[in-house]
Amino acid sequence: MFHHITVLKEEATEGLNIKKDGIYVDCTLGGAGHSSLIASKLSGEGRLICLDQDEWALDNARVRLAEYGDKVVLIKTNFRDLESVLKELPFVPQVDGIPQVDGILYDLGVSSPQFDEGERGFSYNHDAPLDMRMDQSASLTAADIINTWSEKEIARVLFQYGEEKFSRRIAKKIVDRRAEQPVKGTGELAELIKEGIPAAARRTGGHPAKRSFQALRIAVNDELGAFEEGLHEAVRCLAPGGRVSVITFHSLEDRICKQILSSYLSRCTCPTDFPFCVCGAVGTLKLINRKPFMPSEEELELNPRARSAKLRIAEKL
């Protein structure tokens, strides 16, 4: 059973400013919450393209979105391949060889079922194999990182992607253990992480393994690299007036999103004492919201996992 509470569902969808006959892309299909709402707003001429690399999500969507028929196209892929996927679809118009769509949505992170189903290895609350792959056909697993990467590389991953200040201590614990025998499960890994964090530091900040498990998941799936590539492609593939709507769940994702969107804004080069702009600088995007939208208190009561969510929206000029 794929049960997932969609975060900022109304806000992210409204942010796309949907035209009933437009073409839209949900780059992170997940539980199909955003997709079902977008599809419900489209006429028979509109199209929604749904991307996900998880077969479980796609199987769920085939049932949940069946009522919308040909309006919805499901594709198994990583969203870093957005542009090449759109080029293959005959109903997507192109200008100078670049696909043009009316809106693109990202809801980053891991769906609740991926966390809650222990065998996927995403959660420190279930003992399971060290997997963490969103795409089960991918080769790299968390077990590969934990049992074959160098102590220095493991420490780098934990610090860079999890902002774990005890990354070196944890990496040493892992390498010392695997010298005796391979680290096999999430339960064993969570205990090693706990042992690597001083007792005083373990008393605050939630579960001691939270940051390290996030870091490993990001590394296994190259989440930040894929997002960076995909968001640049999204900006390129938006038609004039089209919008991109992005929900992030931690500071690393949000920083990338903010920096990339900012890089496409107008950069006036006129001296500050000029009364008006004469340089003619024209940007590619304009921001719909200067500060990110956050979940309401009502939403947080229903879904505490939404607490760290931030929504940024931009429009193609």
N, C-alpha and C positions, 0 to 999 in steps of 0.2 A: 504494500500500500504506500503510495507516494503522497504523504501529507506534508504540505509546506505552506507556511503563512507568508504571503508576499509582502515585502516591506515597501512603504511609500507607493503603494499601488496606484492610487488615484493621482497623486502629485506628479509622479514620473510620467504617467500616461498623458495627463493634461498638458504637461510640459512639451510634449511632441506637437501640440496644436494640430491634431489629426484632421486631415481632409478625407472625406468618405471614399473618394476614388483614388487615394494616394498609394504609394508603395512604401512599406515600413519594414524594418529589420529588428527583430529581438535577438541580440547577439548572445544572450544568456537565457535560453528557454527555461531551464530549471523546472519548477512546478507548474509552469504555464499560466501563472496568475496574471502577469502583465500581458502576455500574448492573448489570453481569452478576452481581456478588456479591450485591447486594441482591435482584435478581430470583430468584436461586437459593434464597433463604431464604423466599420467599413461597409461600403456597398458591394454589389456583385462585381463592380469594376476594380475595386481595391484589392491589394495583395499584401499579405504579411509573410515574411520570410523568417523562419525560426531556426537558429543555429544552436547546437549543443554537441559536446563531444562525449556525453554520457548516454549510453543506450537506454538506461533506465528512464531518464528524463524523456527521451524521444518516444519510448513505448507508452509512457503515461500520457504524453501529449496527443498521440494518435487517437486515444480514447476521448480525452477531455476536449479536444478541438475538432472532433469529427463532424460536428454539426455545421461547421463553417466550410466544409467541402474544399473546393479548389481555391478558395480565397487564401488558404494557408498552405505554405510549402515548408516541410521539415527537412533539414539537412544536417547530417552528422559531420561536424568539422570544428576546428578550433577557430575562434573569431579573429585570430591573427591573419587568416586567409580570406577575410571578408571581401576584398576587392576581386580576387580571382573567382570566388564563388558567384558574385553578382554578375560578372562578365559572362558566365555560362548560362544565365537565365534569360530566355528570349524575350520575356515581357519587361525586362528592366532596360530603359532607354540609356544610350551612351552619348556623351559629348566628347569629341576628340579622343575616343577610346576609353573614357572614364565613365563607369556606371553612375547613374543619377537616381537617388531615392529621396523620399520626403521626410524620413525620420529614422533614427537609429537609437536603440536603447541598450544600455548595459546595466545589469544588476550583478555586481561582482561578488566573489566569495563562494562559499559552499552552501548548497541547499540543506535544509533541515534533515531530510531523509539521509543524506550522505553522512551527516554527523551522527544521526540516531541509529543507523544500521551499522552495528559494530564491525561486521566483516570487512568493511571498506578501509578500516584503519585510520580514519580521520580523527577519531575521538580518543581522549585519554580516559574516558569513563567506561570503555569497553575493552576487554582484552581480545586482541585480534592480530592477524599477521600485519607486518609493517608494509602496507601497500600505499595508500594515499593517492592513487592515480584516479583522476577524473575520467580519463580515457583508458579503459581497461586493455586496449591494444597497445598502449605505449610501453616502452621497454624499461624505463627507469622507475624504480620503486624506492620507498623510504628505506627498505632493508638494504638496498645497494649503497645508499648514502651512509647509513649507520655502520655498515659492516665492511665497506671497502674504501671509502674516502679517507683522506689523511685527517689527523687530529686538527691541523691548521684549517683545512677546508670546512670541516664540521663546525668549528668555532666561528668561522666567517659566516656561514649560512645562518647560524643561530643569532649572531649579532646583527647582521645586515638585514635579514628578513623578519626577525622576531624582536629586534631591539632588546635582546637578552644580555644584561650586563655581566652575568656570570657564565657567559658562553664558553670561555676557556676552561673553567672548572668542570662544566658539564661535558665538554668534548673529551677531557682527560678521563673522566669516569667511564664514558662510553668505550674509549679505546682500551682502557685497562681491562674492562669486562670482556670485550671481544677477543682479547689476547688469550683468554681462558676458553671461551666458547662464543659462537655467534649470538648476537642479541636477536631474539626471535619474535617477540610480540610487543604490542603497544603497552601492555601492563608492565613488562620488564623495563621498557624504555622510560616510562613515566617515573618508575622508582629510581632509576639512575639519574634522571633529571633532578628529582627531589633531593637526592643525596648530594648533588653538585651545587645546590643552593644553600647558603647558610641558614640555620634554623630561624634566626631573627627575621631574615628577608622572606621566609616562607609564611609568616604570620599575616602578611598583607598582600593585596593585589590578586586575590582569587587563586585558582589552582596553579601550583608551581610549574606545571608542564604546559600551560596554555600558550605562552610565547614561543616555546621551542617547537610545539606541534604545528603552530601556524607557520613558522619558518620552514619546516620540513615540507609541509604541503605546498608552499609557494615554490620551493626549489624543485620538487618532483614535477610539478606541472608548468614550471617557468611562467608563473602567472603574471609577474610584473613585466617581463619581456614581451609576452603575448599581448598584454593590455596596451603597452606603449606602441607597439606596431599597429595593433588594431585600431586604436583611437586616431592615429594619424591617417589611416586608410578611411576611417569613418568620415573625417572632415573632408577628405578628397572626394568621397562618393556622395556627399550631400548635394542635392540640387539647391539652387538659390532659394532662400526662404525655408529650407529644410532645417530640422533641429536634431541635436544629439542630446540625449538625456542619460546621465551617468550616476548610478548609486554605488558608492564605495563604503567599505566597512572598517578600514583601518588607515592610519596616517600615511603609510607608504603608497597605497593606491590613490588616496586623495591628493597627495603631493604631486604625483605624476599627472593626474587629471588636471589639477589646477595649473601646473606649469605648461602642459601641452595646449590647453585652451587659451591660456594667456599669450602663448607664442604666436597665435593667429589673430590677435587683436591689432587694431590700428596703432602704429607707433609714430606719433607726431614728432618731427625733428626740429620744429621751430624753436627759437630762443624763448625762454619763459616770459620775457617782457613784451613779446608780440601780442597785440590785442586780439588777433584771431589767426587761425591756421592758414599758412600759405604754401606749405610743403606738399600738400596734396596726398599725404600718406593715407592709404586705404587698406584696411584689414580684411581678413577672410571671414572672421566671426564677430559676433557681438554677444555678450553675456546676457542671458535673461535674468539671472540672479547673481548679484555681486557676492553675496554671502550664501553658503549652501543651505538648502532646506533641510530641516531636521524632523524626525518623527514627533508627532504630538504625544502628550501625556496619555491620551486615550489609547493610541496605538501601542505605546510602551507597556501599558497594563495588559494588553492582549498578547503582546509578543516582546518579551524582555530582550531577545536577541537583536532587536532593531536598534538598541540604544546607541550604538556607534555609527549608525548609517548617516550618510550625507549625500544630498542630491544636488548635482550641478547641471545646468542646462545652458546650451549655447545655440545660436542660430547662424546659418550660413548667409553671408551678405551677397 
